[in-house]
Amino acid sequence: MYRVLKPGGHFCVSDVVLQGELPDELVRDAEMYAGCVSGAIQKEDYLTIIKATGFKGTTIKKEKEISIPDEILANYLDEEGIKDYKSRELGIYSITVYAEK
């Protein structure tokens, strides 16, 4: 995006990011990958990459936490695994980021 934008141009994009680490059972699952969950990177890394590319004025316009219902988690984790998942400092977020060149 940086290469093709004119000076003063901007972008606005939505993506899924993480805060914390997903259990391995979710990371390795194709469905979670297709749903953009297991392939998501850490939120701070995401924003750092945007800034390191040269963009300025990076702001998060929207942020919504995504929760995975227990009945979905039960497809990947046993009861103890679900309890562990919920005890982690983990957040899955849909964010909309704006930045300028």
Rosetta silent file (secondary structure, phi, psi, omega in degrees, C-alpha in Angstrom):
SEQUENCE: MYRVLKPGGHFCVSDVVLQGELPDELVRDAEMYAGCVSGAIQKEDYLTIIKATGFKGTTIKKEKEISIPDEILANYLDEEGIKDYKSRELGIYSITVYAEK
SCORE:     score description
SCORE:     0.000 S_00000001
   1 L     0.000  -40.800 -177.106    0.000    0.000    0.000 S_00000001
   2 L   -60.425  -40.955 -177.429    2.770    2.404    0.865 S_00000001
   3 L   -64.365  -37.860 -173.654    4.366    2.042   -2.562 S_00000001
   4 L   -92.121  -15.976  178.748    1.185    2.792   -4.510 S_00000001
   5 L   -77.586  141.950  173.968   -0.264    5.593   -2.375 S_00000001
   6 L   -75.484  156.456  174.229    0.506    9.182   -3.313 S_00000001
   7 L   -54.793  134.530 -176.859    1.989   11.420   -0.615 S_00000001
   8 L    88.191   -9.012  177.583   -0.878   12.484    1.633 S_00000001
   9 L   -71.652  167.169 -179.819   -2.870    9.392    0.663 S_00000001
  10 E  -143.392  167.543  172.093   -4.375    7.108    3.296 S_00000001
  11 E  -135.869  159.153  174.989   -5.757    3.638    3.799 S_00000001
  12 E  -141.724  120.755 -174.861   -8.360    2.117    6.062 S_00000001
  13 E  -138.409  146.608  176.119   -8.405   -1.660    6.528 S_00000001
  14 E  -108.154  143.535 -179.238  -10.109   -4.142    8.842 S_00000001
  15 E  -156.502  170.056  177.108   -8.368   -7.241   10.151 S_00000001
  16 E  -105.260  131.990  179.959   -8.323   -9.758   12.988 S_00000001
  17 E  -133.231  166.131 -178.942   -5.555   -9.459   15.601 S_00000001
  18 E  -120.236  155.955  164.088   -4.657  -11.114   18.902 S_00000001
  19 E  -131.520  108.565 -175.385   -3.551  -10.107   22.343 S_00000001
  20 L   105.171  178.023 -174.209   -2.100  -13.185   24.008 S_00000001
  21 L  -107.669  132.597  175.174   -1.469  -16.701   22.744 S_00000001
  22 L   -75.368  151.069  172.817   -4.042  -19.108   21.332 S_00000001
  23 L   -63.396  148.584 -179.201   -3.965  -22.772   22.428 S_00000001
  24 H   -54.773  -35.696 -178.443   -2.108  -25.026   19.952 S_00000001
  25 H   -61.455  -33.011  178.356   -5.328  -26.908   19.153 S_00000001
  26 H   -81.498  -36.989 -179.609   -6.823  -23.710   17.726 S_00000001
  27 H   -62.399  -38.870 -175.527   -3.631  -22.589   15.979 S_00000001
  28 L   -83.464   -4.490 -174.134   -3.354  -25.875   14.073 S_00000001
  29 L   -87.669  130.299 -178.559   -6.989  -26.006   12.959 S_00000001
  30 H   -63.383  -37.721  179.779   -7.807  -25.228    9.309 S_00000001
  31 H   -64.065  -41.734  177.978  -11.259  -23.863   10.187 S_00000001
  32 H   -67.472  -33.864  177.312   -9.781  -21.378   12.646 S_00000001
  33 H   -68.422  -46.048  179.558   -7.206  -20.412   10.023 S_00000001
  34 H   -62.651  -30.226  177.918   -9.902  -19.925    7.370 S_00000001
  35 L   -84.274    8.101  176.360  -11.808  -17.796    9.873 S_00000001
  36 L    70.009   13.743 -179.525   -8.738  -15.548   10.250 S_00000001
  37 L   -88.503  -56.181 -174.742   -8.309  -16.451   13.925 S_00000001
  38 L   -72.421  -18.984  177.561   -5.343  -18.823   14.034 S_00000001
  39 L   -91.351   -1.236 -178.032   -3.434  -16.856   11.382 S_00000001
  40 L   -70.302  148.250  176.729   -3.849  -13.551   13.212 S_00000001
  41 E  -103.955  170.476 -179.867   -0.792  -11.775   14.572 S_00000001
  42 E   -64.296  140.400 -176.587   -0.391   -9.845   17.793 S_00000001
  43 H   -55.702  -46.386 -178.866   -2.091   -6.443   17.770 S_00000001
  44 H   -64.696  -37.845  176.997    1.061   -4.539   18.739 S_00000001
  45 H   -63.984  -41.674  179.618    3.089   -6.325   16.034 S_00000001
  46 H   -57.958  -49.818 -179.225    0.420   -5.437   13.462 S_00000001
  47 H   -68.058  -36.122  178.029    0.549   -1.744   14.349 S_00000001
  48 H   -63.439  -41.067  178.869    4.356   -1.767   14.529 S_00000001
  49 H   -62.004  -42.849  179.317    4.588   -3.176   10.994 S_00000001
  50 H   -60.915  -47.333 -179.217    2.327   -0.397    9.685 S_00000001
  51 H   -67.065  -40.441 -179.469    4.425    2.290   11.385 S_00000001
  52 H   -64.838  -25.697  178.183    7.739    0.674   10.355 S_00000001
  53 H   -70.428  -22.488  178.717    6.585    0.770    6.725 S_00000001
  54 L   120.443   -2.047  179.649    6.491    4.565    6.981 S_00000001
  55 L   -70.783  148.976  179.679    2.833    5.305    7.592 S_00000001
  56 E  -120.123  164.147  175.091    1.960    8.156    9.961 S_00000001
  57 E    61.346   33.530 -179.129   -1.098    8.979   12.029 S_00000001
  58 E   -67.434  123.645  178.059   -1.959    5.342   12.600 S_00000001
  59 E  -137.643  148.686  174.407   -5.211    5.093   14.521 S_00000001
  60 E   -92.828  114.800 -177.902   -7.639    2.342   15.383 S_00000001
  61 E   -82.404  -36.215  178.903  -11.051    3.541   14.241 S_00000001
  62 E  -140.239  147.753  175.528  -13.012    0.503   15.489 S_00000001
  63 E  -148.305  124.204 -179.615  -12.195   -2.382   17.794 S_00000001
  64 E  -133.755  128.030  177.778  -14.532   -5.236   18.639 S_00000001
  65 E   -73.659  139.056  177.422  -13.701   -8.276   20.729 S_00000001
  66 E  -107.131  124.295  177.312  -14.532  -11.606   19.136 S_00000001
  67 L  -109.730  140.698  177.578  -15.585  -14.357   21.513 S_00000001
  68 L   -97.748  118.980 -178.873  -15.622  -18.009   20.570 S_00000001
  69 L   -61.945  151.187 -179.388  -18.676  -19.752   22.049 S_00000001
  70 H   -55.217  -38.481 -177.924  -18.119  -22.781   24.290 S_00000001
  71 H   -66.025  -27.086  174.963  -19.899  -25.083   21.819 S_00000001
  72 H   -78.452  -45.540  178.848  -17.313  -24.134   19.156 S_00000001
  73 H   -57.479  -34.242 -178.683  -14.391  -24.434   21.587 S_00000001
  74 L   -63.903  -19.122  175.232  -15.649  -27.925   22.509 S_00000001
  75 L   -71.988  -18.387 -174.520  -14.809  -29.039   18.944 S_00000001
  76 L  -119.988  -28.701 -172.977  -11.128  -28.381   19.694 S_00000001
  77 L  -125.774  147.178  172.477  -10.639  -28.474   23.457 S_00000001
  78 L   -79.619 -179.105 -176.499  -11.731  -30.751   26.276 S_00000001
  79 H   -57.951  -42.531  178.308  -13.368  -29.318   29.411 S_00000001
  80 H   -65.901  -39.327  178.563  -10.003  -28.629   31.055 S_00000001
  81 H   -64.324  -38.242  177.815   -8.735  -26.997   27.845 S_00000001
  82 H   -65.845  -41.914  178.855  -11.762  -24.690   27.709 S_00000001
  83 H   -62.027  -43.152  178.516  -11.190  -23.717   31.336 S_00000001
  84 H   -63.950  -43.962  179.224   -7.517  -22.994   30.547 S_00000001
  85 H   -56.740  -45.798 -177.771   -8.493  -20.994   27.415 S_00000001
  86 H   -71.721  -21.323  179.992  -10.842  -18.803   29.432 S_00000001
  87 H   -85.531  -12.917 -179.585   -8.236  -18.225   32.150 S_00000001
  88 L   -72.755  152.874  171.209   -5.658  -16.884   29.668 S_00000001
  89 L   -85.469   81.107 -174.143   -5.142  -13.207   29.118 S_00000001
  90 L  -127.554  135.657  173.833   -6.289  -13.604   25.539 S_00000001
  91 E  -136.053  134.819  173.442   -8.226  -11.315   23.274 S_00000001
  92 E  -111.932  124.153 -173.455   -9.279  -11.842   19.686 S_00000001
  93 E  -129.686  144.030  166.654  -10.221   -8.535   18.076 S_00000001
  94 E   -97.728  121.545 -179.872  -11.583   -7.214   14.818 S_00000001
  95 E  -123.554  151.304  171.973   -9.934   -3.826   14.290 S_00000001
  96 E  -116.830  120.088 -174.753  -10.228   -1.144   11.641 S_00000001
  97 E  -111.857  138.870  176.118   -6.970    0.769   11.186 S_00000001
  98 E  -120.647  137.951  175.907   -6.429    4.107    9.436 S_00000001
  99 E  -153.345  157.869 -177.383   -3.012    5.489    8.467 S_00000001
 100 E  -120.593  152.285  175.159   -1.565    8.113    6.125 S_00000001
 101 L   -91.451    0.000    0.000    1.447    8.255    3.848 S_00000001
